[in-house]
Amino acid sequence: MGIQNPKENTKAMNTKPFYERLIGISAKEIAARIGCPIPTVYDWKSGRRSPPSWMQGIIMEILEGRDEKP
């Protein structure tokens, strides 16, 4: 056991499947915040589909500011 790199810890936290990071946010809210169809969000939340990996970070940044008014 050695000293862990903080970047490795951050990377480990972001390895959760995309759908698990959406838990606690309604499909309607997600769709409204990012401007996509609700059925698409249902697919993401169920794990059937995921947006491209490059887009997942952008979506999460938008959703993290969900307490702010758009």
Biopython code that builds the backbone (N, CA, C, O; Angstrom):
import numpy as np
from Bio.PDB.StructureBuilder import StructureBuilder

atoms = [
    (1, "MET", "N", (0.841, -1.185, 0.000)),
    (1, "MET", "CA", (0.000, 0.000, 0.000)),
    (1, "MET", "C", (0.880, 1.240, 0.000)),
    (1, "MET", "O", (1.759, 1.385, 0.850)),
    (2, "GLY", "N", (0.651, 2.106, -0.926)),
    (2, "GLY", "CA", (1.402, 3.344, -0.984)),
    (2, "GLY", "C", (0.427, 4.511, -0.979)),
    (2, "GLY", "O", (-0.775, 4.353, -0.765)),
    (3, "ILE", "N", (0.978, 5.656, -1.218)),
    (3, "ILE", "CA", (0.149, 6.858, -1.288)),
    (3, "ILE", "C", (-0.604, 6.838, -2.612)),
    (3, "ILE", "O", (-0.019, 6.606, -3.669)),
    (4, "GLN", "N", (-1.899, 7.082, -2.540)),
    (4, "GLN", "CA", (-2.710, 7.075, -3.750)),
    (4, "GLN", "C", (-2.688, 8.435, -4.418)),
    (4, "GLN", "O", (-2.674, 9.479, -3.766)),
    (5, "ASN", "N", (-2.686, 8.387, -5.715)),
    (5, "ASN", "CA", (-2.732, 9.599, -6.510)),
    (5, "ASN", "C", (-4.154, 10.148, -6.478)),
    (5, "ASN", "O", (-5.086, 9.399, -6.773)),
    (6, "PRO", "N", (-4.369, 11.416, -6.134)),
    (6, "PRO", "CA", (-5.724, 11.971, -6.095)),
    (6, "PRO", "C", (-6.452, 11.862, -7.429)),
    (6, "PRO", "O", (-7.674, 11.722, -7.458)),
    (7, "LYS", "N", (-5.708, 11.926, -8.540)),
    (7, "LYS", "CA", (-6.337, 11.796, -9.856)),
    (7, "LYS", "C", (-6.928, 10.403, -10.031)),
    (7, "LYS", "O", (-7.976, 10.247, -10.658)),
    (8, "GLU", "N", (-6.262, 9.388, -9.480)),
    (8, "GLU", "CA", (-6.782, 8.030, -9.571)),
    (8, "GLU", "C", (-8.087, 7.908, -8.794)),
    (8, "GLU", "O", (-9.012, 7.237, -9.251)),
    (9, "ASN", "N", (-8.178, 8.544, -7.629)),
    (9, "ASN", "CA", (-9.418, 8.506, -6.850)),
    (9, "ASN", "C", (-10.554, 9.157, -7.612)),
    (9, "ASN", "O", (-11.668, 8.634, -7.628)),
    (10, "THR", "N", (-10.291, 10.288, -8.243)),
    (10, "THR", "CA", (-11.314, 10.981, -9.023)),
    (10, "THR", "C", (-11.756, 10.109, -10.180)),
    (10, "THR", "O", (-12.948, 10.007, -10.468)),
    (11, "LYS", "N", (-10.805, 9.483, -10.839)),
    (11, "LYS", "CA", (-11.132, 8.617, -11.961)),
    (11, "LYS", "C", (-12.021, 7.464, -11.505)),
    (11, "LYS", "O", (-12.969, 7.101, -12.203)),
    (12, "ALA", "N", (-11.729, 6.894, -10.359)),
    (12, "ALA", "CA", (-12.513, 5.777, -9.841)),
    (12, "ALA", "C", (-13.946, 6.206, -9.549)),
    (12, "ALA", "O", (-14.881, 5.436, -9.772)),
    (13, "MET", "N", (-14.127, 7.425, -9.053)),
    (13, "MET", "CA", (-15.471, 7.890, -8.749)),
    (13, "MET", "C", (-16.293, 8.095, -10.019)),
    (13, "MET", "O", (-17.516, 7.963, -9.984)),
    (14, "ASN", "N", (-15.647, 8.414, -11.135)),
    (14, "ASN", "CA", (-16.347, 8.681, -12.378)),
    (14, "ASN", "C", (-16.551, 7.438, -13.222)),
    (14, "ASN", "O", (-17.026, 7.541, -14.353)),
    (15, "THR", "N", (-16.207, 6.268, -12.707)),
    (15, "THR", "CA", (-16.371, 5.053, -13.485)),
    (15, "THR", "C", (-17.746, 4.425, -13.297)),
    (15, "THR", "O", (-18.030, 3.380, -13.881)),
    (16, "LYS", "N", (-18.598, 5.042, -12.496)),
    (16, "LYS", "CA", (-19.953, 4.531, -12.355)),
    (16, "LYS", "C", (-20.640, 4.575, -13.712)),
    (16, "LYS", "O", (-20.412, 5.502, -14.489)),
    (17, "PRO", "N", (-21.479, 3.585, -14.009)),
    (17, "PRO", "CA", (-22.231, 3.659, -15.255)),
    (17, "PRO", "C", (-23.049, 4.953, -15.294)),
    (17, "PRO", "O", (-23.506, 5.449, -14.264)),
    (18, "PHE", "N", (-23.219, 5.477, -16.490)),
    (18, "PHE", "CA", (-23.923, 6.749, -16.659)),
    (18, "PHE", "C", (-25.293, 6.719, -16.000)),
    (18, "PHE", "O", (-25.681, 7.683, -15.340)),
    (19, "TYR", "N", (-26.037, 5.618, -16.170)),
    (19, "TYR", "CA", (-27.394, 5.556, -15.620)),
    (19, "TYR", "C", (-27.404, 5.653, -14.098)),
    (19, "TYR", "O", (-28.368, 6.163, -13.528)),
    (20, "GLU", "N", (-26.362, 5.179, -13.430)),
    (20, "GLU", "CA", (-26.309, 5.280, -11.967)),
    (20, "GLU", "C", (-26.111, 6.722, -11.517)),
    (20, "GLU", "O", (-26.541, 7.096, -10.426)),
    (21, "ARG", "N", (-25.465, 7.530, -12.347)),
    (21, "ARG", "CA", (-25.259, 8.928, -11.990)),
    (21, "ARG", "C", (-26.534, 9.748, -12.158)),
    (21, "ARG", "O", (-26.594, 10.892, -11.707)),
    (22, "LEU", "N", (-27.552, 9.179, -12.799)),
    (22, "LEU", "CA", (-28.822, 9.882, -13.001)),
    (22, "LEU", "C", (-29.831, 9.605, -11.895)),
    (22, "LEU", "O", (-30.907, 10.202, -11.876)),
    (23, "ILE", "N", (-29.497, 8.708, -10.976)),
    (23, "ILE", "CA", (-30.415, 8.352, -9.895)),
    (23, "ILE", "C", (-30.742, 9.598, -9.074)),
    (23, "ILE", "O", (-29.854, 10.378, -8.730)),
    (24, "GLY", "N", (-32.006, 9.771, -8.770)),
    (24, "GLY", "CA", (-32.448, 10.896, -7.955)),
    (24, "GLY", "C", (-32.864, 12.115, -8.759)),
    (24, "GLY", "O", (-33.296, 13.114, -8.185)),
    (25, "ILE", "N", (-32.741, 12.048, -10.080)),
    (25, "ILE", "CA", (-33.165, 13.153, -10.943)),
    (25, "ILE", "C", (-34.244, 12.595, -11.859)),
    (25, "ILE", "O", (-34.033, 11.572, -12.510)),
    (26, "SER", "N", (-35.388, 13.246, -11.917)),
    (26, "SER", "CA", (-36.481, 12.726, -12.732)),
    (26, "SER", "C", (-36.156, 12.823, -14.223)),
    (26, "SER", "O", (-35.419, 13.708, -14.658)),
    (27, "ALA", "N", (-36.714, 11.904, -14.986)),
    (27, "ALA", "CA", (-36.520, 11.912, -16.436)),
    (27, "ALA", "C", (-37.041, 13.212, -17.037)),
    (27, "ALA", "O", (-36.438, 13.766, -17.957)),
    (28, "LYS", "N", (-38.154, 13.690, -16.518)),
    (28, "LYS", "CA", (-38.729, 14.939, -17.023)),
    (28, "LYS", "C", (-37.776, 16.107, -16.796)),
    (28, "LYS", "O", (-37.593, 16.944, -17.681)),
    (29, "GLU", "N", (-37.171, 16.164, -15.615)),
    (29, "GLU", "CA", (-36.230, 17.245, -15.303)),
    (29, "GLU", "C", (-34.994, 17.165, -16.193)),
    (29, "GLU", "O", (-34.535, 18.179, -16.719)),
    (30, "ILE", "N", (-34.459, 15.959, -16.362)),
    (30, "ILE", "CA", (-33.272, 15.790, -17.202)),
    (30, "ILE", "C", (-33.569, 16.247, -18.622)),
    (30, "ILE", "O", (-32.801, 17.007, -19.213)),
    (31, "ALA", "N", (-34.694, 15.778, -19.170)),
    (31, "ALA", "CA", (-35.065, 16.130, -20.539)),
    (31, "ALA", "C", (-35.223, 17.639, -20.700)),
    (31, "ALA", "O", (-34.775, 18.212, -21.693)),
    (32, "ALA", "N", (-35.855, 18.275, -19.730)),
    (32, "ALA", "CA", (-36.057, 19.729, -19.801)),
    (32, "ALA", "C", (-34.733, 20.475, -19.716)),
    (32, "ALA", "O", (-34.526, 21.456, -20.429)),
    (33, "ARG", "N", (-33.835, 20.016, -18.848)),
    (33, "ARG", "CA", (-32.558, 20.724, -18.654)),
    (33, "ARG", "C", (-31.638, 20.621, -19.863)),
    (33, "ARG", "O", (-30.948, 21.583, -20.199)),
    (34, "ILE", "N", (-31.620, 19.457, -20.524)),
    (34, "ILE", "CA", (-30.672, 19.287, -21.622)),
    (34, "ILE", "C", (-31.327, 19.342, -22.996)),
    (34, "ILE", "O", (-30.635, 19.320, -24.014)),
    (35, "GLY", "N", (-32.667, 19.414, -23.034)),
    (35, "GLY", "CA", (-33.360, 19.566, -24.309)),
    (35, "GLY", "C", (-33.396, 18.309, -25.156)),
    (35, "GLY", "O", (-33.141, 18.357, -26.359)),
    (36, "CYS", "N", (-33.709, 17.188, -24.535)),
    (36, "CYS", "CA", (-33.840, 15.948, -25.306)),
    (36, "CYS", "C", (-35.189, 15.304, -24.989)),
    (36, "CYS", "O", (-35.829, 15.669, -24.003)),
    (37, "PRO", "N", (-35.629, 14.354, -25.811)),
    (37, "PRO", "CA", (-36.910, 13.693, -25.567)),
    (37, "PRO", "C", (-36.902, 12.857, -24.277)),
    (37, "PRO", "O", (-35.890, 12.244, -23.936)),
    (38, "ILE", "N", (-38.018, 12.838, -23.577)),
    (38, "ILE", "CA", (-38.136, 12.051, -22.337)),
    (38, "ILE", "C", (-37.872, 10.566, -22.587)),
    (38, "ILE", "O", (-37.195, 9.940, -21.771)),
    (39, "PRO", "N", (-38.382, 9.961, -23.690)),
    (39, "PRO", "CA", (-38.078, 8.530, -23.910)),
    (39, "PRO", "C", (-36.578, 8.232, -24.003)),
    (39, "PRO", "O", (-36.136, 7.153, -23.608)),
    (40, "THR", "N", (-35.807, 9.171, -24.515)),
    (40, "THR", "CA", (-34.352, 8.994, -24.568)),
    (40, "THR", "C", (-33.793, 8.894, -23.155)),
    (40, "THR", "O", (-32.946, 8.047, -22.873)),
    (41, "VAL", "N", (-34.273, 9.762, -22.271)),
    (41, "VAL", "CA", (-33.798, 9.739, -20.889)),
    (41, "VAL", "C", (-34.221, 8.435, -20.210)),
    (41, "VAL", "O", (-33.452, 7.873, -19.430)),
    (42, "TYR", "N", (-35.430, 7.948, -20.494)),
    (42, "TYR", "CA", (-35.849, 6.653, -19.938)),
    (42, "TYR", "C", (-34.876, 5.553, -20.356)),
    (42, "TYR", "O", (-34.535, 4.689, -19.548)),
    (43, "ASP", "N", (-34.426, 5.576, -21.609)),
    (43, "ASP", "CA", (-33.460, 4.581, -22.069)),
    (43, "ASP", "C", (-32.149, 4.692, -21.298)),
    (43, "ASP", "O", (-31.550, 3.682, -20.928)),
    (44, "TRP", "N", (-31.708, 5.929, -21.058)),
    (44, "TRP", "CA", (-30.470, 6.126, -20.302)),
    (44, "TRP", "C", (-30.625, 5.629, -18.880)),
    (44, "TRP", "O", (-29.756, 4.926, -18.365)),
    (45, "LYS", "N", (-31.745, 5.996, -18.234)),
    (45, "LYS", "CA", (-31.950, 5.631, -16.828)),
    (45, "LYS", "C", (-32.094, 4.123, -16.641)),
    (45, "LYS", "O", (-31.750, 3.596, -15.583)),
    (46, "SER", "N", (-32.600, 3.426, -17.658)),
    (46, "SER", "CA", (-32.759, 1.979, -17.553)),
    (46, "SER", "C", (-31.471, 1.236, -17.883)),
    (46, "SER", "O", (-31.352, 0.041, -17.611)),
    (47, "GLY", "N", (-30.503, 1.944, -18.470)),
    (47, "GLY", "CA", (-29.257, 1.303, -18.856)),
    (47, "GLY", "C", (-29.300, 0.682, -20.236)),
    (47, "GLY", "O", (-28.319, 0.075, -20.667)),
    (48, "ARG", "N", (-30.428, 0.821, -20.947)),
    (48, "ARG", "CA", (-30.529, 0.261, -22.296)),
    (48, "ARG", "C", (-29.604, 0.969, -23.277)),
    (48, "ARG", "O", (-29.037, 0.341, -24.171)),
    (49, "ARG", "N", (-29.458, 2.259, -23.109)),
    (49, "ARG", "CA", (-28.612, 3.069, -23.987)),
    (49, "ARG", "C", (-27.877, 4.098, -23.147)),
    (49, "ARG", "O", (-28.235, 4.356, -21.998)),
    (50, "SER", "N", (-26.853, 4.675, -23.734)),
    (50, "SER", "CA", (-26.117, 5.767, -23.095)),
    (50, "SER", "C", (-25.733, 6.765, -24.176)),
    (50, "SER", "O", (-25.521, 6.389, -25.328)),
    (51, "PRO", "N", (-25.645, 8.027, -23.808)),
    (51, "PRO", "CA", (-25.125, 8.993, -24.773)),
    (51, "PRO", "C", (-23.639, 8.716, -24.989)),
    (51, "PRO", "O", (-23.023, 8.012, -24.189)),
    (52, "PRO", "N", (-23.055, 9.259, -26.056)),
    (52, "PRO", "CA", (-21.621, 9.061, -26.258)),
    (52, "PRO", "C", (-20.838, 9.514, -25.026)),
    (52, "PRO", "O", (-21.245, 10.447, -24.335)),
    (53, "SER", "N", (-19.733, 8.860, -24.760)),
    (53, "SER", "CA", (-18.960, 9.170, -23.548)),
    (53, "SER", "C", (-18.538, 10.634, -23.489)),
    (53, "SER", "O", (-18.504, 11.218, -22.406)),
    (54, "TRP", "N", (-18.213, 11.239, -24.636)),
    (54, "TRP", "CA", (-17.797, 12.642, -24.616)),
    (54, "TRP", "C", (-18.939, 13.557, -24.194)),
    (54, "TRP", "O", (-18.703, 14.652, -23.683)),
    (55, "MET", "N", (-20.186, 13.111, -24.407)),
    (55, "MET", "CA", (-21.342, 13.928, -24.071)),
    (55, "MET", "C", (-21.772, 13.743, -22.611)),
    (55, "MET", "O", (-22.408, 14.628, -22.040)),
    (56, "GLN", "N", (-21.434, 12.614, -22.011)),
    (56, "GLN", "CA", (-21.863, 12.329, -20.645)),
    (56, "GLN", "C", (-21.367, 13.372, -19.657)),
    (56, "GLN", "O", (-22.116, 13.794, -18.776)),
    (57, "GLY", "N", (-20.125, 13.791, -19.792)),
    (57, "GLY", "CA", (-19.578, 14.812, -18.904)),
    (57, "GLY", "C", (-20.304, 16.141, -19.043)),
    (57, "GLY", "O", (-20.557, 16.827, -18.053)),
    (58, "ILE", "N", (-20.635, 16.498, -20.270)),
    (58, "ILE", "CA", (-21.357, 17.746, -20.520)),
    (58, "ILE", "C", (-22.744, 17.681, -19.880)),
    (58, "ILE", "O", (-23.187, 18.636, -19.241)),
    (59, "ILE", "N", (-23.414, 16.560, -20.055)),
    (59, "ILE", "CA", (-24.755, 16.384, -19.472)),
    (59, "ILE", "C", (-24.677, 16.490, -17.953)),
    (59, "ILE", "O", (-25.510, 17.157, -17.340)),
    (60, "MET", "N", (-23.696, 15.846, -17.342)),
    (60, "MET", "CA", (-23.581, 15.886, -15.888)),
    (60, "MET", "C", (-23.275, 17.294, -15.399)),
    (60, "MET", "O", (-23.768, 17.695, -14.344)),
    (61, "GLU", "N", (-22.473, 18.054, -16.140)),
    (61, "GLU", "CA", (-22.202, 19.440, -15.747)),
    (61, "GLU", "C", (-23.487, 20.258, -15.748)),
    (61, "GLU", "O", (-23.724, 21.056, -14.842)),
    (62, "ILE", "N", (-24.305, 20.058, -16.759)),
    (62, "ILE", "CA", (-25.590, 20.779, -16.829)),
    (62, "ILE", "C", (-26.474, 20.371, -15.655)),
    (62, "ILE", "O", (-27.080, 21.225, -15.008)),
    (63, "LEU", "N", (-26.549, 19.085, -15.379)),
    (63, "LEU", "CA", (-27.429, 18.598, -14.318)),
    (63, "LEU", "C", (-26.924, 18.961, -12.920)),
    (63, "LEU", "O", (-27.727, 19.119, -12.000)),
    (64, "GLU", "N", (-25.625, 19.095, -12.748)),
    (64, "GLU", "CA", (-25.098, 19.476, -11.432)),
    (64, "GLU", "C", (-25.533, 20.870, -11.056)),
    (64, "GLU", "O", (-25.586, 21.193, -9.870)),
    (65, "GLY", "N", (-25.845, 21.701, -12.016)),
    (65, "GLY", "CA", (-26.330, 23.049, -11.744)),
    (65, "GLY", "C", (-27.837, 23.107, -11.738)),
    (65, "GLY", "O", (-28.416, 24.166, -11.982)),
    (66, "ARG", "N", (-28.498, 21.967, -11.458)),
    (66, "ARG", "CA", (-29.962, 21.911, -11.579)),
    (66, "ARG", "C", (-30.724, 22.739, -10.567)),
    (66, "ARG", "O", (-31.912, 23.001, -10.757)),
    (67, "ASP", "N", (-30.066, 23.158, -9.490)),
    (67, "ASP", "CA", (-30.741, 24.012, -8.529)),
    (67, "ASP", "C", (-30.817, 25.457, -9.020)),
    (67, "ASP", "O", (-31.600, 26.263, -8.517)),
    (68, "GLU", "N", (-29.982, 25.761, -10.016)),
    (68, "GLU", "CA", (-29.984, 27.093, -10.587)),
    (68, "GLU", "C", (-31.091, 27.165, -11.635)),
    (68, "GLU", "O", (-31.408, 26.162, -12.274)),
    (69, "LYS", "N", (-31.667, 28.322, -11.809)),
    (69, "LYS", "CA", (-32.694, 28.473, -12.824)),
    (69, "LYS", "C", (-32.014, 28.585, -14.188)),
    (69, "LYS", "O", (-31.022, 29.299, -14.335)),
    (70, "PRO", "N", (-32.562, 27.863, -15.204)),
    (70, "PRO", "CA", (-31.944, 27.899, -16.543)),
    (70, "PRO", "C", (-32.024, 29.278, -17.163)),
    (70, "PRO", "O", (-31.554, 29.480, -18.283)),
]
sb = StructureBuilder()
sb.init_structure("model")
sb.init_model(0)
sb.init_chain("A")
sb.init_seg("    ")
for serial, (resi, resn, name, xyz) in enumerate(atoms, 1):
    if name == "N":
        sb.init_residue(resn, " ", resi, " ")
    sb.init_atom(name, np.array(xyz, "f"), 0.0, 1.0, " ", f" {name:<3s}", serial, name[0])
structure = sb.get_structure()
